[in-house]
Amino acid sequence: MNGPAPIPFSGLPSALPPPVARLVGAMVPLAVMLRVHSVFDRAVNLEGASNGALVSLVVRPRDMAATAVLVDRFPAGVELGGPLMIGGSPAAGADGPPLPRVGCEGSARWEGRLGATTSDSYPAEGLAHRLEALVGTHGRDGGMAPLVSAAADTPVTRFARAAIEGQGGPDWSRLVGLGIGLTPSGDDFLTGALLAECLLAAGSARPHHLGAQRANAEGAPSDDISVDRATIAARLGGTTAAGRTLLVAALEERFPAYLLNLVETAIADGELTADHLEHGHSSATDSVCGIIVRLRMELRFPRTVVNKNTPLII
């Protein structure tokens, strides 16, 4: 949801050699001149990619994404609106000195997809229970937590309930841009729902009992409740630049490193701690809520929401 406050980098010396990329996200444009969009203590965001997504320079592996570059350090002398290139050859600017760039020689490509650790089937109900316990113990307020807990509803979650529980089926696209922050809560929630569908399609989260009747022969999620990706894509203009970036990647089934790690830890029966929800203010919590709700929809438990203090279990 909300990110840390921006900090200036213009005071750093500019004579340092260019930073070196360790990992380059699969959706990062190379040898394209980008412009600095925003600067934070843990990320430098660049704009100018053809798909409208931001490209982020990060220094922590857990902040990696398909639209990000993991660097050994942030570039010096960064200014808002200033140029910066990922990869490519050093090129002279108008006054002669090379334009700022991030060297990608020797870097590895990072896909942002579910890994081999999720290949073993895991009961979807069990996964939902584990994630619900995590949110109940360590989840952050201000976002979508009331949808899977007994916390009191907010205007945002009331709107989300109405969109998800419509008589004609869930209208997921109404969640695009819902909420406030760098990545609105609705965008984080949708990212989680899309990840849940990847888990279901891969068989990593196994529907059973009533849920098994909802899946098709290939194990894919049920069509009548699946996220309509076309309508999500059509509404990307209604969210923030960071939210759009998150969803552009999620629509290609590419997800943030922290979220993949969380899911893979849960499926491997590893310990889930508060650290797994340390991303943004409520972004991690909101994404996990999206996973839970989408898995519960697939299972089709016979309970429904009856009042604002009842968890959303469909």
N, C-alpha and C positions, 0 to 999 in steps of 0.2 A: 504494500500500500504506500506508505510514506517512506522516502529515503532520507539519508543524512544530508545535512546542509552543504551546499557547494563551498569549496575552498579555492583560493586563488593559487595558480601555479606560476604566474608571471614573474614571481620573485626568484625563481630558480635560475641558476646559471645556464646559458644557452650553448656553452662550448662543449658540453658533454657529447659523447658519441650517441648515435640513435639507439633507442631501446631495441631489444631483440625479442622476437616472438618465440615462445616455446610451443604454444598450441594456436592454431588458426581455425576458427569455426568454419564449417562447411558452407555457410551462407555469406561469408565475408567477401566482398569484392576486392580483388587484388589489382595493384597498379592503377587504381582509380583515385583521383584527387578528391578527398573528402574535406569537410569543414567541421570544426569543433562546435558541437551543439551545446554541451554542458559539461561541467567539471565537478566531480565529487571526490570525497576522500578515498573512495575505493573504486572509482571508475571515471574514465574520460569517454564521453559519448560523442560520436561523430555522425554527421548526416551527409546525405548525397548519394546513398545507394539507390539503385534503380527501382527496387521493390518498396521503397519508402521506409524501410527499417533502419533503426540506428545501429551503428557498429560501436561496440564498447571495448575499450582497453581495460583489462582487469589484471590484478596482481595476485589474487587468491584463486587457487584451482576450483574452489567451491562456487565461485562467481562465474565460472565458464558457461558459455552458451554457444549455440551454433552461429550466433551473430556477434560473437565476441572474439577477442584476441588476448591470450594470456601472455603477458610481457614480463621481462625481468625487472622493469621499473617503468614509471611513467615518463613520457618525454618532457624535456625541460622547456621552459618558455611558452607553454601552451596558453593561448588566448582565445576567447570566444570568437567564433567566426574565422579563425585562422586555418590555414591549409595543413593537411596531414595525409600522407599516403601510406597504405599498408602494402609492403612488398614493393616490387618494381625496382627500377634502377634510380640511383640518386640523380636528380635533375636540377639544373640551375634555375633560380628564381629570376625575377626581372632585374634584380640588382647584382646578380652573380652567385651568391651563396646557394648551396643545395637546399631545396625545399625540405621541410621536416618529413621524416618517414620512419616507419617501423620495419626493421630488417626481418625478413622471414626465412632467410637461408638456414636450412637445417631444421626448420620447425615441422611439427606433425599436424595432420588434419584431424579435427575433432568433429564428430558427426552429431552428437547430441541425441542419439537413439538408445532405446533399451538395449542393454548388453546381455552377454551370455549368462550372467548370474540370474536372469529372470526366465531361463528356459524351462525350469521345472514348474509343473503346474501347482498352483496354490489355491485353496478354496477361497472364492471371492468373499464369502461371508466372514471367514476368518480374517482376511485382510482388512475388510471394512471394520471389524471389531477392533483390530490392533490400532488402526488409524484413529478410530473414535476415542480410544483410550488415550492416545497421544494428544489429541486436541483437548480432551477433557482435562488432562493434567497440565499441559504446557501451552495450550493454544492461546493466542493473543486476541484481545477484544478489538472492536472497531471495524470488523469486517464481517465475514460470513459464518463465524462460529455458531451463532444461534440456529443455523439450519441443521446442525447435527448435535446440538446440545440443548440443555434446558435454559440457556441464557435468554434473557428477554430480547424480543425482536426489536429491530431498528427500522426506520423508513427504508433503508437499503435492503434489508432481508425480507421485509414485507413485500417489496416490489419483486424481489427475486422469487419468492414463493409463488406469487401470482403468475410469473412468467413460466415457472417450471411445472406448475400444477394445473395449467389450463385444460379445459375439457377436450380440446382438440389435440392434446399432447403438448409436451414442453416446447416453448419458443425460446430456444437458447440464445438466439441473436439479440434478444432484449437485454441481455446481460452485458453486452459489449459497452465498455466505458462506464459501467455502473459503479458509483462510488467516487472516492477522491484519491489523490496520491499520484506518484509517478506511474505506477501500474494500478489502475483502479481495481477494486476488489472483484468486480465482475469478470475482468480479464484474467486475473489469477484463478478464479473459480473455473472458468471455461478451460483454461490450460490443464487444470487437474482432471476435468471431465474428459478431455481429449486423451490424456494419458491413460485414464481408466479404460477407454475404448481400445487403446493399443494393447493394454494388458489382457483384455478380454479376447481380442482378435488373435493374439499370440498364444492364447491358452495359459498365460502366466497367472491370470486370475480366473479360476475355473468356476463357471456357473454350475450349480447342482440343484437338485430337488426342483422347486418351481423355476429357478433360474435356468436350468438346463432346457426347459421347454421353450424358453424365449430365444435361445440361440439357434442359428441356422446350422446346417451340416458342417460348415467349415469352422464353426466356433465363433463366428463374428458376432458383434453386438446386434441386438434386435433393431430392425430398421425404424420401427414406429417411435422409438424413444431415443435414437441416436442423435448426436449433435449434427445439425445440418450445416456442413462446412461452407456451402455456397452462400448461405444467408449471413454467416459470420463474416466471410470475406467481403461481402457487399457492404457491411456496416463498419468496416475498419476505420473509415474516416471519422467516426463518431467517438473515438477515444484518443488518448494521449499518444505522443510519439513512442514512449516506452511501452505502453500497453499494446499499441499496434505491432511493435517489434516482437513482443512476447507471443502474440497470437499468430503473426505471420509464420514464425518458426513452428508453433504448436500445430498449425494446420498442415505443415509438412512432416508432422510426427517427430519433431525435434524439440527437446525439452531442456530446461536449465540443469546444470550438473547437480546442484543441491537437491533438486526434486527427484532426479533419477537415483541418486545415492539414498535418499530417504526410502523410496519404494523398494529398491533392491535390498536394503537392510531389513525392511519389514518382511519381505518374501523369504529371506534367508534366516528368519527368526532371530535376527540380531537385536541388540538393545536399541530401543528408540528413546532418545533423550531430548531435553529442551534445545540442545544444539541443532537438532534437525529442523527446528522451526525458527532458527535465527537467520531470517532473510527478509529484509525490509521490516516494516512495522508488523503488518499482518499478512504479507504476501504468501509466506509459506503456509500459514494456517488456512488462508483462503483457498490455496491450491489443493491442500489435503481435503478440505471440505468438498471440493469439486469431485475428487476421486471417490470419496465416500458416497456422495449422493448418486453419482452415476452407477456405482456398483450396486447400491441398494435398488435402484430402478431396475437393473437387470435381474436381480433376485426376485423382485416383485413380492416382497413381504406384504401380507394382507393388511398391515396397519397403515393408516394415513394420518396426515396432520389434522388435528381437531382444534387446536388453539395455538396461540403464539408461543407458548412455552413447551410445546411438544416437538421433539426432534423430527426432522424431515426424513422419514423412512417410508419410501413409496413401494 
